[in-house]
Amino acid sequence: MLKRLLLITLAISLTACQTTPSSEDVHSLPSELPTLEEPSNSDSLSHTPLQKVNDAPATKPQDAKDVWQRIRQQVSFAPSQHPRVVKRIEWYLKHPNYMHTISKRAKPLLYYIVTEIEKRGLPIELALMPLIETDFDMQAYSHKHASGLWQLTPLIAKHYGLTINPWYDGRQDLIDSTNAALDFLTYLHRRFDGNWYHAIAAYNTGEGRVLRAIANNRKAGKPTDFFALNLPRQTRHYVPKLLAATQLLKQQLMPFPAIDNTPAITVVSLPSATILDNSSQWSMLAKLNTGYARFPALLGGPNRLVMPVEKAQEWAQYTQNLPTMPSQQWQSYTIRRGDSLSVIAASYGVNVSQLKSFNQLKSDKIRIGDKLLLPILAEQQVTYTVKSGDSLWRIAKQFNVSINKLKQWNQMSRSTLQIGERLTIFLAP
């Protein structure tokens, strides 16, 4: 143990780190940008280049063979020897298989996230925030109704333009959620006058709470750096978790299984209002496009899909033959006297904008005798009442759906059920 502590202390003294949010905290809505009095103390620098421990790498970060190596070469946050960081490093070292699980989940996602962070000129450490938030689980839910890889609340998601409806939740979409999270972090960085530790703490617990903590310390004549602030327990440990993970990566204290530094996914166009008529052929899309709550119904979201790179050409050929007339997933409806788009939409479990999208309508005007195309999904919704002996696993098996989807449909963060509780279940057509 003494040898391990010496190793940790040495590593901390040589490396650089940062902070991130936890999956169970509330992100508050950004306010207007005021002028802060002055930068905080030791953690106020936005990018503090490290003293080089080794010779400069032979390749540029973008030319590295491994995405983890690409991140490692760009770590720039100031080092920390705080006990909370040391304690978290010890935790990681006691769980040597943890990073294997993380790398497996991150494999299709990390290259994209790193590239987006680099495009914006943000600290590369932010690429590790999904590790701290959700262990790279795109379908994670918190008890505060935060959701997705970046644990965005409905308030923040809608503020940054994400779509949330019964068919689609942009917080669980890689593209939408990453854009919103990085927009939010950029705002917070400006809000806290370039202090990344404060910004990341605010991402976790809300900017108002961090501002009050800073003001209270300033009034009492105390330091205002992150570690001196009186913040909620989860937030006090949030930044150290990120710093510890960063230092483990930078100093290579434990293995991070390699992820090829090449694009694993691409974005392809999606015909509007698509319901896949061969869901088994494209089942892998469900894991990469978790924003769609009722796969294989790709409705209510953006006109694009995240696709494995090697499947893009096959998809292009597939979309050329998608049925344009009603198939087993679609039905034809003849407009009757007294009908309106709102009446029809309500009857079939969709909204007016979706109904217009399905039928490429540019106005709300409809005529008696015209036909509308509708998805056959309204009859597939089931309300299940939890009874004694039930579990999420048992219910998911009974209806041949995943536990993650059960949680998504019912916005559940917990895994326990209460007798009499009613669950909504959507069965694929």
C-alpha positions in Angstrom: 0.0 0.0 0.0 2.8 2.4 0.8 4.4 1.7 -2.6 1.1 2.4 -4.3 0.6 5.7 -2.4 4.1 6.8 -3.4 3.3 6.0 -7.0 0.0 7.9 -6.9 1.7 11.0 -5.3 4.5 11.0 -7.9 2.0 10.7 -10.7 -0.1 13.5 -9.4 2.9 15.8 -9.1 3.7 15.3 -12.8 0.3 15.5 -14.5 -2.6 17.7 -15.3 -6.3 17.3 -14.7 -9.9 18.7 -14.6 -13.5 18.2 -13.5 -16.9 16.9 -14.6 -20.5 16.4 -13.6 -22.3 13.4 -12.0 -25.2 11.6 -13.5 -27.6 12.4 -10.6 -27.3 16.1 -10.5 -29.5 18.9 -11.8 -28.2 21.3 -14.5 -29.9 24.6 -14.1 -30.9 26.9 -16.9 -28.2 29.4 -18.0 -28.9 33.0 -16.9 -27.6 36.1 -18.5 -23.8 36.6 -18.5 -22.9 39.1 -15.7 -19.4 40.5 -15.1 -17.6 38.7 -12.4 -15.3 40.6 -10.1 -12.1 38.8 -10.7 -10.8 35.3 -11.6 -10.7 32.8 -8.8 -7.4 31.4 -7.4 -5.4 28.4 -8.3 -7.8 26.8 -10.7 -8.8 29.9 -12.7 -6.7 29.2 -15.8 -8.6 27.8 -18.7 -5.6 26.0 -20.2 -2.4 25.7 -18.3 0.2 23.7 -20.3 1.9 21.0 -18.4 5.6 20.8 -18.0 6.6 18.0 -20.2 7.3 14.7 -18.5 8.7 12.9 -21.5 10.1 14.0 -24.8 7.5 15.4 -27.2 5.5 12.7 -29.0 6.7 11.7 -32.4 3.2 12.2 -33.9 0.5 14.8 -33.7 -2.5 13.8 -31.4 -4.7 13.5 -34.5 -2.2 11.0 -36.0 -2.1 8.8 -32.9 -3.1 5.1 -33.4 -5.3 5.1 -30.3 -8.0 7.7 -29.3 -6.9 7.4 -25.6 -3.4 8.3 -26.7 -4.8 11.2 -28.7 -6.4 12.5 -25.5 -3.3 11.8 -23.4 -1.1 13.9 -25.6 -3.4 17.0 -25.1 -4.1 16.9 -21.4 -3.5 20.4 -20.2 -5.2 21.0 -16.8 -3.1 21.9 -13.8 -2.2 19.0 -11.5 -3.9 18.4 -8.2 -2.6 16.6 -5.1 -5.9 17.0 -3.2 -6.9 14.0 -1.0 -10.2 13.6 -2.9 -8.3 13.1 -6.2 -5.8 10.7 -4.5 -8.7 8.7 -3.0 -10.4 8.4 -6.4 -7.2 7.2 -8.0 -7.0 4.5 -5.4 -10.6 3.5 -6.3 -9.7 3.2 -10.0 -6.6 1.1 -9.2 -8.7 -1.3 -7.1 -11.0 -1.9 -10.1 -8.6 -2.8 -12.9 -11.4 -4.1 -15.2 -13.4 -0.9 -15.0 -11.6 0.7 -18.0 -12.2 -2.4 -20.1 -15.9 -1.9 -19.7 -15.5 1.8 -20.4 -13.5 1.3 -23.6 -16.0 -1.2 -24.9 -18.9 1.2 -24.5 -16.9 4.2 -25.7 -15.5 2.5 -28.8 -18.1 3.7 -31.3 -18.5 7.1 -29.6 -15.2 8.5 -28.4 -13.6 9.5 -31.7 -16.6 11.6 -32.6 -16.7 13.3 -29.1 -12.9 14.1 -29.2 -13.2 15.5 -32.7 -16.1 17.8 -31.7 -14.2 19.0 -28.7 -11.1 19.7 -30.8 -13.1 21.6 -33.3 -14.3 24.0 -30.6 -10.9 24.4 -29.0 -12.1 23.1 -25.7 -10.0 21.2 -23.1 -9.6 17.6 -24.2 -10.4 16.6 -20.6 -14.1 17.2 -21.4 -14.1 14.0 -23.5 -13.9 12.1 -20.2 -17.1 13.7 -18.8 -19.3 10.9 -20.2 -17.1 8.5 -18.3 -17.8 10.3 -15.0 -21.5 11.0 -15.9 -22.8 7.7 -17.1 -19.9 5.3 -17.9 -20.7 6.0 -21.5 -24.2 4.7 -21.3 -26.4 6.7 -23.8 -29.6 5.6 -22.2 -28.8 6.5 -18.6 -31.5 8.2 -16.5 -31.0 10.0 -13.1 -33.5 10.5 -10.3 -33.5 14.2 -11.3 -34.8 13.3 -14.8 -31.4 14.0 -16.4 -30.9 11.7 -19.4 -28.4 10.4 -21.9 -24.6 10.3 -22.3 -24.2 13.9 -21.0 -27.0 13.7 -18.4 -28.9 16.7 -19.7 -32.1 17.8 -17.9 -35.3 18.6 -20.0 -34.8 22.3 -19.1 -31.3 22.5 -20.5 -32.1 20.2 -23.4 -35.0 22.4 -24.6 -33.0 25.6 -24.0 -30.3 24.4 -26.4 -32.9 23.3 -29.0 -33.1 19.5 -28.4 -36.3 17.7 -29.4 -38.1 15.7 -26.7 -41.4 14.0 -27.7 -43.0 10.5 -27.2 -41.0 9.3 -30.2 -37.6 10.9 -29.8 -35.4 12.2 -27.0 -32.5 14.3 -28.3 -30.7 13.8 -24.9 -30.1 10.2 -25.8 -28.8 11.0 -29.3 -25.0 11.2 -29.7 -25.0 14.2 -32.1 -27.7 16.3 -30.5 -26.6 15.7 -26.9 -22.9 16.3 -27.5 -23.7 19.6 -29.3 -25.9 20.8 -26.4 -23.5 19.7 -23.7 -20.6 21.5 -25.3 -22.7 24.6 -25.9 -23.6 24.5 -22.3 -20.1 24.0 -21.1 -18.8 26.8 -23.4 -21.4 29.1 -21.8 -20.4 28.1 -18.3 -16.8 28.7 -19.1 -17.6 32.3 -20.0 -20.0 32.6 -17.1 -17.2 31.8 -14.7 -14.6 34.0 -16.3 -12.5 31.2 -17.8 -12.5 29.0 -14.7 -13.0 25.4 -15.9 -13.3 23.9 -12.5 -16.1 26.2 -11.5 -17.8 25.7 -14.9 -17.7 21.9 -14.6 -19.0 22.1 -11.0 -21.8 24.3 -12.2 -22.6 21.8 -15.0 -23.1 19.3 -12.2 -25.0 21.3 -9.5 -26.2 24.5 -11.2 -24.5 27.8 -11.7 -26.4 29.7 -9.0 -25.2 27.3 -6.3 -21.6 27.7 -7.4 -21.9 31.5 -7.6 -23.3 31.7 -4.1 -20.5 29.5 -2.8 -17.9 31.8 -4.4 -19.7 34.9 -3.1 -19.8 33.4 0.5 -16.1 32.6 0.5 -15.2 36.0 -0.9 -17.3 37.7 1.7 -15.6 35.7 4.5 -12.1 36.4 3.1 -11.6 32.7 2.1 -10.1 31.3 -1.1 -12.5 30.8 -4.0 -10.8 28.0 -5.8 -13.0 24.9 -6.4 -11.6 22.8 -3.5 -12.3 25.7 -1.0 -16.0 26.0 -1.9 -18.8 24.7 0.2 -20.7 22.7 -2.4 -23.0 19.6 -2.3 -21.2 16.4 -1.6 -21.7 15.0 -5.1 -20.2 18.1 -6.6 -17.3 18.1 -4.2 -16.4 14.7 -5.6 -17.3 15.3 -9.1 -14.3 17.3 -10.2 -11.9 15.0 -8.4 -13.3 12.0 -10.3 -12.5 13.6 -13.6 -9.1 14.8 -12.4 -8.3 11.3 -11.2 -9.4 9.6 -14.5 -7.3 12.2 -16.4 -4.2 11.5 -14.3 -4.6 7.8 -14.6 -4.7 8.2 -18.4 -1.9 10.8 -18.6 0.5 8.8 -16.4 -0.7 5.4 -17.7 -1.2 4.1 -14.2 -3.7 1.5 -15.5 -4.5 0.2 -19.0 -7.0 1.9 -21.1 -7.8 -0.7 -23.8 -7.0 0.8 -27.2 -9.7 2.4 -29.4 -8.7 2.9 -33.0 -8.2 6.6 -33.8 -10.4 6.4 -36.9 -14.1 7.2 -37.4 -16.2 4.3 -36.2 -19.5 6.0 -37.2 -20.9 8.2 -39.8 -24.1 10.2 -40.2 -26.4 9.3 -43.0 -29.6 10.9 -44.3 -32.9 9.5 -43.2 -36.1 9.6 -45.2 -38.7 11.4 -43.2 -41.1 9.3 -41.1 -39.3 6.0 -41.7 -40.3 2.8 -40.1 -37.7 0.1 -40.9 -39.3 -2.8 -42.7 -36.4 -5.1 -42.0 -35.5 -4.3 -38.4 -33.4 -7.4 -37.9 -31.1 -6.4 -40.7 -30.5 -3.0 -39.0 -30.8 -4.0 -35.4 -27.4 -2.5 -34.6 -28.9 0.9 -35.3 -30.9 0.7 -32.1 -27.7 0.9 -30.0 -26.3 3.9 -31.9 -29.6 5.8 -32.2 -31.1 5.4 -28.7 -32.9 8.8 -29.0 -35.6 6.9 -31.0 -37.8 5.6 -28.2 -39.8 3.2 -30.4 -37.3 1.6 -32.7 -37.8 0.5 -35.5 -40.1 3.5 -35.8 -37.7 6.4 -36.6 -40.2 9.1 -36.1 -40.2 12.5 -34.5 -36.4 13.1 -34.7 -33.9 14.6 -37.1 -33.7 13.4 -40.7 -30.4 11.5 -40.1 -29.1 8.4 -38.4 -25.8 7.4 -36.8 -24.4 4.5 -38.7 -21.3 2.2 -38.5 -19.0 3.4 -41.2 -18.9 0.0 -42.9 -22.7 0.0 -43.2 -23.1 3.4 -45.0 -23.1 2.1 -48.5 -25.5 -0.7 -47.7 -27.8 1.8 -46.1 -27.8 4.0 -49.2 -28.9 1.0 -51.3 -31.5 0.0 -48.8 -33.2 3.5 -48.7 -33.6 3.4 -52.5 -36.1 0.6 -52.1 -38.0 1.7 -49.0 -41.7 1.3 -49.6 -43.4 4.5 -50.5 -46.9 3.0 -50.2 -48.3 1.6 -46.9 -46.6 -1.6 -45.8 -47.2 -3.7 -42.7 -45.9 -0.7 -40.7 -48.3 1.8 -42.3 -52.0 2.2 -42.9 -54.1 4.4 -45.2 -56.8 6.6 -43.7 -59.5 8.3 -45.7 -60.5 11.7 -44.5 -64.2 12.0 -43.5 -66.5 15.0 -42.8 -65.6 16.7 -39.5 -62.0 15.5 -39.6 -59.1 17.8 -38.9 -55.4 17.0 -38.5 -55.6 17.5 -34.7 -58.6 15.1 -34.4 -56.9 12.4 -36.6 -53.5 12.9 -34.8 -55.1 12.4 -31.4 -56.9 9.3 -32.5 -53.7 7.6 -33.7 -51.3 8.6 -30.9 -49.2 11.2 -32.9 -49.1 14.9 -33.0 -50.0 17.3 -35.9 -46.5 18.1 -36.9 -45.7 14.3 -37.2 -48.8 13.7 -39.2 -47.9 16.5 -41.6 -44.3 15.1 -41.8 -45.6 11.6 -42.6 -47.7 13.0 -45.5 -45.4 15.9 -46.6 -48.2 18.4 -45.9 -47.3 22.0 -46.0 -50.5 23.3 -44.5 -53.2 22.1 -42.1 -55.8 22.0 -44.9 -57.3 18.6 -45.7 -60.1 17.5 -48.0 -62.8 14.9 -47.6 -61.9 11.8 -49.6 -58.1 12.4 -49.5 -56.0 9.7 -48.0 -53.4 10.1 -45.2 -50.5 7.7 -44.4 -50.4 6.7 -40.7 -48.0 4.4 -38.7 -49.6 1.3 -37.3 -48.4 1.9 -33.8 -51.4 3.2 -31.8 -52.6 -0.4 -31.2 -49.1 -1.5 -30.0 -49.1 0.6 -26.8 -49.6 -1.5 -23.7 -50.3 -0.3 -20.1 -49.0 -2.9 -17.6 -49.8 -2.8 -13.9 -47.0 -4.1 -11.7 -48.0 -7.0 -9.5 -46.3 -9.0 -6.7 -43.1 -10.7 -7.8 -42.6 -8.5 -10.9 -39.2 -7.1 -11.8 -38.0 -5.0 -14.7 -36.1 -8.1 -16.0 -39.3 -10.3 -15.8 -41.5 -7.7 -17.5 -38.9 -7.0 -20.2 -38.6 -10.7 -20.9 -42.4 -11.1 -21.0 -42.9 -8.4 -23.7 -39.6 -9.1 -25.5 -38.2 -5.6 -24.9 -35.1 -4.3 -23.2 -34.9 -3.1 -19.7 -33.3 0.2 -21.0 -36.3 0.8 -23.2 -38.7 0.1 -20.3 -36.8 2.8 -18.3 -36.8 5.2 -21.3 -40.5 4.9 -22.0 -41.3 5.5 -18.3 -38.5 7.9 -17.5 -37.2 5.7 -14.7 -33.8 6.1 -13.0 -34.4 3.3 -10.5 -34.5 -0.4 -11.0 -37.1 -1.2 -8.3 -40.9 -1.4 -8.9 -43.9 -0.8 -6.7 -47.0 -3.0 -6.7 -49.8 -1.2 -8.6 -47.4 1.0 -10.6 -48.4 1.4 -14.2 -45.8 1.0 -17.0 -46.2 2.1 -20.6 -44.8 -0.5 -23.1 -44.6 -0.1 -26.9 -44.5 -3.3 -28.9 -42.9 -3.2 -32.3 -45.3 -3.7 -35.2 
